[in-house]
Amino acid sequence: MSDNSSDRRNFLKGVTALTALSYSRVLGANDRIRLGAIGVGERGRHDMSGFQKDSNVDVVAVCDIYAQQIDKALQLAPKATSYTDHRKMLENKDIDVVLIATPDHWHARTAIDALNAGKDVYVEKPLTLSPQEGPRIVKAARVNSRICQVGMQQRSGRHYLQAKREYFDTGKLGKVTLARTWWHGNTYHLRKAPESLQQRPSNLDWARYLGPLKWRDWDPQQYWNWRAYLDFGGGQVTDLFTHWIDVVHMFLGHDIPKSAVAAGGIYFAKDGRTAPDTINVLLEYPAEFSATFEATLAPGVTGAAVEMCGTEGRLYIDRGRYIYTPAGRNAQPVTVQATGDMDYDHVANFLDCVRSRKLPNGDVLIGHRSAQASHLGNIAYVEKRRIDFDPVREEILPF
């Protein structure tokens, strides 16, 4: 490994603890935290409501390119100042933390701008639109000594953490050779734009929405159901697999694949989308295990879960429970139901770290690595080839 490569990896690890002295406003346990939200559509407002469950959080600013979304957000935070340009919002010195829930193609730019402005950041997953964006966001967080949590809430899910302690930290599953993941029938990826959007509303800034992307005329589907278009996001792979591959990384402690292959296509939803409605991804890891993902939007099947297959047993886990089944005949499974609210627990972890300056459960480097793994699957799909990846330099190898 070259010296430059070693320096880069050590830098990205960011193992040095963040201290309260580096924070522009040192916070005590009872100090109020002032939040600005960028992207206040359905998911953004959901996240904002989660922050508001903490009585010490004040939403002081909201930002969106569509006035109707701002109006809905102001119903939740009537005293907030509204913005249509995130750069103007970030000039507000009263903001301590920023929530980012824009489409994926805006994540890197808004996150880096917020971190450089001295704000702590909670950004929805996936962290990035491409693997190249990840190190730049990590650098912005580390250089500015900012807390940056990615919205992969399983990292704070109580039964996920319990399963990790009981079956993976102890080695009770033996050697895990296969991680199977699936997410079928996610109807959010089939959303149809409402009639009110067939003509572009005058208070929706389409040019600003496109941002760094090449120009195209108004398309209500590309606004309303942007996850179906690879210009704006990575389809089911980055939206759904990123959650599950992050669980695999958390359980096994290895987060950089060495290869990826994928197959799929638009077999069902002939609605102009560019992201596949049916996809299979297979990643191989240097630690001698593989991880798979399968998903389809066809209406005949639903369900989402992870199954870890080891030499001493297997563990099934979803957002509602986990089931451990020991190896051998007549083995009796052990079922544990989920407790708590993962979404809120993840927000609470972020707010705790804003005060303590400790790295959060879904730290930016963790978010980069899990998004990167998903991106490799999408690249394999788009390029119709096996992708070989250097896990040390974190670079795609030449074809």
Helices and strands as residue ranges (DSSP letters): H 3-13, G 20-22, E 33-38, H 42-52, E 57-63, H 67-76, E 81-83, H 86-90, E 97-100, G 104-106, H 107-116, E 120-123, H 133-143, E 148-150, G 153-156, H 158-163, I 164-168, E 176-184, G 187-190, G 195-197, H 206-210, H 220-224, G 226-228, H 235-236, I 237-241, H 242-252, E 259-265, E 278-285, E 289-296, E 303-310, E 313-317, E 321-326, E 334-337, H 342-356, H 364-383, E 387-390, E 395-396
